[in-house]
Amino acid sequence: MGITIAPFDAADPAAIDAAYRIGAAAERADLPDFPPFCRQRFTASVRHPMPGTVRLWALARLDGVPAGYLALDLPQLDNTDNADAELVVHPAYRRRGVGRALHEHGLRLLREHGRKRVIGVTVSALPGGVARPQAGDAFAAATGARPALAEVRRRLDTGRLDQAALDRLAADARAHATGYRVVRWRGDTPEEYAADVAYLDGRLMADAPLGDLEWEPERIDVERLRATERALDARGRRRYHQAAVHEASGQVVAWTLIDLGPSADWHAWQQITIVDPAHRGHRLGLLVKIENLRYALAHEPALRTIDTWNAAENGHMIAINEQLGFRPVDAWTDWQLTI
Ligand SMILES: CC(C)(COP(=O)(O)OP(=O)(O)OC[C@H]1O[C@@H](n2cnc3c(N)ncnc32)[C@H](O)[C@@H]1OP(=O)(O)O)[C@@H](O)C(=O)NCCC(=O)NCCS
């Protein structure tokens, strides 16, 4: 029988379940320190894609047994030449051509949709760091993709937070942040901040170092922000936000987000942090991050571990994270392939 590939969608729960099991097995093998692979998040990512993107799914079978899956994201509102790919093969069925077959299937689809480039992410070990498989990098290189952005994941053990040092950092940051007040919320963004937060969210891909990745700033307005919130609700994400308001203008000029999912109450992701360029240099990034960390911990008594990613060249954000106690775990590479 060999390798067969079939598209699937939200109407096919058996295929969704098969793909979920492949993802869970791969993550257990490749990233044993991750929280359990979240079924609700995975299922919702099929049934309820992020707004502004079309997601195409395919399941590969090896001699009839589900062995790998591909998810292609096709942005619709911006980045219409680009695509993101998630390509995963079950650890028990690797090195038998399943990955290559899914990749070729994906290339055909991307050509049909007129896309010019595709991005995929791999993990590898840091020098002297924990072991990680070499398969992802070797596979990406074998497809002809080029490494376009180097990132590092850092992890914070919240049990080892130095509260006195955090107090000093926060006090020092506040002394540099006169004229700003810090506000916070859980879940959906209050209406009064929504337009500013959408603007900041859209800036992220313009402001964060992207290396050689060709990715346009995303067009995010309040409608897209609200639709993203519904998609995150469907994934069961509990969200903690902290923002800085510029008192003279009433504008939100800094924003950060920590979120957790239903598969583990001990683990969170430190997501986006952004300070509007006109308001940098007031330690607002550090201030909102410290306050948000404390806010999330106050509501999540089981929380012990927070992971975050930074571009290896993002010295400023890395310095903030190191001050909070985040330490490097592994290396991540964004590969870009011109089709
Ligand atoms: C990377 C991954 C998808 C490869 O799947 P696979 O089915 O084993 O890949 P294939 O058998 O089709 O391999 C294709 C080529 O990739 C390269 N490759 C794959 N795994 C490799 C490994 N462990 N060591 C060296 N080269 C490897 C080889 O060039 C291979 O060709 P060859 O077997 O003829 O030498 C799989 O290991 C995986 O799911 N890893 C975790 C997720 C991931 O990193 N995805 C890639 C995102 S871009």
The ligand as an SDF file (V2000), in Angstrom:
LIG
                    3D

 48 50  0  0  0  0  0  0  0  0999 V2000
   11.2070   16.2230   10.3670 C   0  0  0  0  0  0  0  0  0  0  0  0
   10.1890   15.0850   10.1560 C   0  0  0  0  0  0  0  0  0  0  0  0
    8.8790   15.6950    9.6640 C   0  0  0  0  0  0  0  0  0  0  0  0
   10.7610   14.1340    9.0880 C   0  0  0  0  0  0  0  0  0  0  0  0
    9.7750   13.1700    8.7550 O   0  0  0  0  0  0  0  0  0  0  0  0
   10.2080   11.7830    8.0500 P   0  0  0  0  0  0  0  0  0  0  0  0
    8.9940   11.1000    7.5790 O   0  0  0  0  0  0  0  0  0  0  0  0
   11.1060   11.0270    8.9640 O   0  0  0  0  0  0  0  0  0  0  0  0
   11.0680   12.3480    6.8070 O   0  0  0  0  0  0  0  0  0  0  0  0
   11.4960   11.5420    5.4770 P   0  0  0  0  0  0  0  0  0  0  0  0
   11.6540   10.1020    5.7800 O   0  0  0  0  0  0  0  0  0  0  0  0
   10.5550   11.9050    4.3900 O   0  0  0  0  0  0  0  0  0  0  0  0
   12.9230   12.2060    5.2090 O   0  0  0  0  0  0  0  0  0  0  0  0
   13.1970   13.0820    4.1280 C   0  0  0  0  0  0  0  0  0  0  0  0
   14.6590   13.5340    4.2060 C   0  0  0  0  0  0  0  0  0  0  0  0
   14.8410   14.3940    5.3430 O   0  0  0  0  0  0  0  0  0  0  0  0
   16.1590   14.1650    5.9070 C   0  0  0  0  0  0  0  0  0  0  0  0
   16.0180   13.6190    7.2690 N   0  0  0  0  0  0  0  0  0  0  0  0
   14.8620   13.3350    7.9150 C   0  0  0  0  0  0  0  0  0  0  0  0
   15.1320   12.8900    9.1630 N   0  0  0  0  0  0  0  0  0  0  0  0
   16.4680   12.8820    9.3140 C   0  0  0  0  0  0  0  0  0  0  0  0
   17.3490   12.5320   10.3650 C   0  0  0  0  0  0  0  0  0  0  0  0
   16.8710   12.0810   11.5510 N   0  0  0  0  0  0  0  0  0  0  0  0
   18.6770   12.6720   10.1890 N   0  0  0  0  0  0  0  0  0  0  0  0
   19.1700   13.1220    9.0090 C   0  0  0  0  0  0  0  0  0  0  0  0
   18.3810   13.4570    7.9490 N   0  0  0  0  0  0  0  0  0  0  0  0
   17.0500   13.3380    8.0980 C   0  0  0  0  0  0  0  0  0  0  0  0
   16.8330   13.1610    4.9690 C   0  0  0  0  0  0  0  0  0  0  0  0
   17.4860   13.9150    3.9640 O   0  0  0  0  0  0  0  0  0  0  0  0
   15.6350   12.4220    4.4260 C   0  0  0  0  0  0  0  0  0  0  0  0
   15.9080   11.8090    3.1980 O   0  0  0  0  0  0  0  0  0  0  0  0
   16.5850   10.3200    3.1640 P   0  0  0  0  0  0  0  0  0  0  0  0
   15.8450    9.4850    4.1750 O   0  0  0  0  0  0  0  0  0  0  0  0
   16.3610    9.9030    1.7560 O   0  0  0  0  0  0  0  0  0  0  0  0
   18.0100   10.5440    3.5350 O   0  0  0  0  0  0  0  0  0  0  0  0
    9.9590   14.2910   11.4650 C   0  0  0  0  0  0  0  0  0  0  0  0
   11.2070   13.9340   12.0240 O   0  0  0  0  0  0  0  0  0  0  0  0
    9.1900   15.0740   12.4960 C   0  0  0  0  0  0  0  0  0  0  0  0
    7.9710   15.0040   12.5470 O   0  0  0  0  0  0  0  0  0  0  0  0
    9.8770   15.8720   13.3620 N   0  0  0  0  0  0  0  0  0  0  0  0
    9.2270   16.7480   14.2890 C   0  0  0  0  0  0  0  0  0  0  0  0
    8.5010   17.9210   13.6060 C   0  0  0  0  0  0  0  0  0  0  0  0
    9.3980   18.7050   12.6640 C   0  0  0  0  0  0  0  0  0  0  0  0
   10.5330   19.0480   12.9630 O   0  0  0  0  0  0  0  0  0  0  0  0
    8.8600   19.0380   11.4700 N   0  0  0  0  0  0  0  0  0  0  0  0
    9.5910   19.7570   10.4240 C   0  0  0  0  0  0  0  0  0  0  0  0
    9.0610   21.1300   10.2950 C   0  0  0  0  0  0  0  0  0  0  0  0
    9.8440   21.9750    8.9110 S   0  0  0  0  0  0  0  0  0  0  0  0
  1  2  1  0
  2  3  1  0
  2  4  1  0
  2 36  1  0
  4  5  1  0
  5  6  1  0
  6  7  2  0
  6  8  1  0
  6  9  1  0
  9 10  1  0
 10 11  2  0
 10 12  1  0
 10 13  1  0
 13 14  1  0
 14 15  1  0
 15 16  1  0
 15 30  1  0
 16 17  1  0
 17 18  1  0
 17 28  1  0
 18 19  1  0
 18 27  1  0
 19 20  2  0
 20 21  1  0
 21 22  1  0
 21 27  2  0
 22 23  1  0
 22 24  2  0
 24 25  1  0
 25 26  2  0
 26 27  1  0
 28 29  1  0
 28 30  1  0
 30 31  1  0
 31 32  1  0
 32 33  2  0
 32 34  1  0
 32 35  1  0
 36 37  1  0
 36 38  1  0
 38 39  2  0
 38 40  1  0
 40 41  1  0
 41 42  1  0
 42 43  1  0
 43 44  2  0
 43 45  1  0
 45 46  1  0
 46 47  1  0
 47 48  1  0
M  END
$$$$
